Amino acid sequence: MLMYDFYYNTKKCQIFTFSRARVISSFDYNLNGETLLRTMEAIKDLGIYFDPKLKFDSHITNIANRSNKILGFIRRNCADFDDSLALKSIYCSLVRSICEYGSIWSPYQSGHKQIIEKIQQKFIRFLSFKCSIIREPHSSYTPLLTILNLETLEQRRLRLDLYFSYKLFSENIDCPEFLSRFSFHTPIRNSWSKNTFYLNTEVTNYASNTPHHRIMKTINKLSIDLFISPNFNSFKNYCNSLLVN
């Protein structure tokens, strides 16, 4: 039998407690004979910033700061560009990809949504100026989104939720623990309800906006059939037809 001796670098290990309580009970943990340090600052795990109260303020701030820096880089280095398709490709590759990373943690508070949406609006203002696309001051960005064939970032997150759900239920994503949180609606008698999932009544915003609850609510609202498409590309076309209509 092979025996493995795992070594942990205690200097890279910390204790982090998630709680909304004003007074947090603390306990010292030891590893390899050393006491681990406790931190109350936001920590980064796989590109997502978590704070002690799970508010995601630090994560949204980090997204905005990184995106605005790259937008500044694009404005400085693409000053001579006047091709809207080229600028759009640069934006989608370098900026929108940051806004959409880890979109399973989709913001539900209006303030967080606006912070992220303003990033795309800054780019649209820059592009409309460089490419001489007329926009009235303080007018809606919707016409420009249509011209550029772009969606709002909130709409994009909804679309990515649907894509993720298809991959999850078609076993392209192996995550049984997360999958177990979904509750299919199985009526005991004939019913007019076409809901795919059974939704519990949640009493807090935290619970009603968890990733699995949000996805189930979206699928029920749009009456999406997760099993109608034989492959992912077909499902994407199916979602496009529903979202456009």
Solvent accessible surface area in square Angstrom, and as a share of the most:
residue,aa,sasa,rsa
1,M,217,0.97
2,L,141,0.70
3,M,164,0.73
4,Y,156,0.59
5,D,143,0.74
6,F,153,0.64
7,Y,179,0.68
8,Y,119,0.45
9,N,63,0.32
10,T,19,0.11
11,K,180,0.76
12,K,166,0.70
13,C,38,0.23
14,Q,107,0.48
15,I,22,0.11
16,F,35,0.15
17,T,37,0.22
18,F,97,0.41
19,S,31,0.20
20,R,160,0.58
21,A,51,0.40
22,R,244,0.89
23,V,132,0.76
24,I,50,0.25
25,S,108,0.70
26,S,81,0.52
27,F,139,0.58
28,D,100,0.52
29,Y,114,0.43
30,N,102,0.52
31,L,53,0.26
32,N,91,0.47
33,G,77,0.74
34,E,95,0.43
35,T,81,0.47
36,L,28,0.14
37,L,133,0.66
38,R,80,0.29
39,T,20,0.12
40,M,102,0.46
41,E,133,0.60
42,A,36,0.28
43,I,52,0.26
44,K,128,0.54
45,D,78,0.40
46,L,152,0.75
47,G,20,0.20
48,I,10,0.05
49,Y,53,0.20
50,F,30,0.13
51,D,17,0.09
52,P,21,0.13
53,K,81,0.34
54,L,72,0.36
55,K,96,0.41
56,F,36,0.15
57,D,66,0.34
58,S,41,0.27
59,H,8,0.04
60,I,6,0.03
61,T,73,0.42
62,N,31,0.16
63,I,8,0.04
64,A,12,0.09
65,N,78,0.40
66,R,116,0.42
67,S,0,0.00
68,N,55,0.28
69,K,151,0.64
70,I,47,0.24
71,L,11,0.06
72,G,20,0.19
73,F,105,0.44
74,I,1,0.00
75,R,145,0.53
76,R,170,0.62
77,N,87,0.45
78,C,10,0.06
79,A,51,0.39
80,D,136,0.70
81,F,80,0.33
82,D,107,0.55
83,D,75,0.39
84,S,32,0.20
85,L,130,0.65
86,A,37,0.28
87,L,0,0.00
88,K,38,0.16
89,S,66,0.42
90,I,45,0.23
91,Y,0,0.00
92,C,28,0.16
93,S,75,0.49
94,L,78,0.39
95,V,0,0.00
96,R,35,0.13
97,S,56,0.36
98,I,18,0.09
99,C,7,0.04
100,E,26,0.12
101,Y,117,0.44
102,G,25,0.24
103,S,20,0.13
104,I,44,0.22
105,W,95,0.33
106,S,18,0.12
107,P,18,0.11
108,Y,75,0.29
109,Q,85,0.38
110,S,77,0.50
111,G,39,0.37
112,H,22,0.10
113,K,54,0.23
114,Q,106,0.47
115,I,75,0.38
116,I,3,0.02
117,E,28,0.12
118,K,116,0.49
119,I,3,0.01
120,Q,3,0.01
121,Q,50,0.22
122,K,85,0.36
123,F,0,0.00
124,I,1,0.01
125,R,107,0.39
126,F,20,0.08
127,L,0,0.00
128,S,11,0.07
129,F,161,0.67
130,K,52,0.22
131,C,28,0.17
132,S,97,0.62
133,I,35,0.18
134,I,154,0.78
135,R,62,0.23
136,E,113,0.51
137,P,102,0.64
138,H,183,0.82
139,S,40,0.26
140,S,68,0.44
141,Y,36,0.14
142,T,85,0.49
143,P,79,0.49
144,L,5,0.02
145,L,16,0.08
146,T,105,0.61
147,I,111,0.56
148,L,13,0.07
149,N,125,0.64
150,L,13,0.07
151,E,44,0.20
152,T,40,0.23
153,L,1,0.01
154,E,81,0.36
155,Q,96,0.43
156,R,50,0.18
157,R,9,0.03
158,L,61,0.31
159,R,24,0.09
160,L,46,0.23
161,D,7,0.04
162,L,0,0.00
163,Y,27,0.10
164,F,51,0.21
165,S,0,0.00
166,Y,15,0.06
167,K,70,0.30
168,L,2,0.01
169,F,32,0.13
170,S,49,0.32
171,E,146,0.65
172,N,103,0.53
173,I,52,0.26
174,D,132,0.69
175,C,51,0.30
176,P,94,0.59
177,E,130,0.58
178,F,32,0.13
179,L,63,0.31
180,S,88,0.57
181,R,129,0.47
182,F,16,0.07
183,S,46,0.30
184,F,88,0.37
185,H,56,0.25
186,T,109,0.63
187,P,70,0.44
188,I,154,0.78
189,R,176,0.64
190,N,157,0.80
191,S,62,0.40
192,W,244,0.86
193,S,51,0.33
194,K,172,0.73
195,N,70,0.36
196,T,32,0.19
197,F,3,0.01
198,Y,120,0.46
199,L,54,0.27
200,N,87,0.45
201,T,130,0.75
202,E,64,0.29
203,V,142,0.82
204,T,64,0.37
205,N,99,0.51
206,Y,70,0.27
207,A,30,0.23
208,S,23,0.15
209,N,36,0.19
210,T,41,0.24
211,P,21,0.13
212,H,35,0.15
213,H,14,0.06
214,R,32,0.12
215,I,0,0.00
216,M,8,0.03
217,K,84,0.36
218,T,21,0.12
219,I,0,0.00
220,N,19,0.10
221,K,171,0.72
222,L,55,0.27
223,S,72,0.47
224,I,2,0.01
225,D,62,0.32
226,L,4,0.02
227,F,130,0.54
228,I,101,0.51
229,S,14,0.09
230,P,118,0.74
231,N,77,0.40
232,F,52,0.22
233,N,104,0.53
234,S,37,0.24
235,F,0,0.00
236,K,68,0.29
237,N,99,0.51
238,Y,46,0.17
239,C,0,0.00
240,N,53,0.27
241,S,55,0.35
242,L,61,0.30
243,L,51,0.25
244,V,122,0.70
245,N,157,0.81
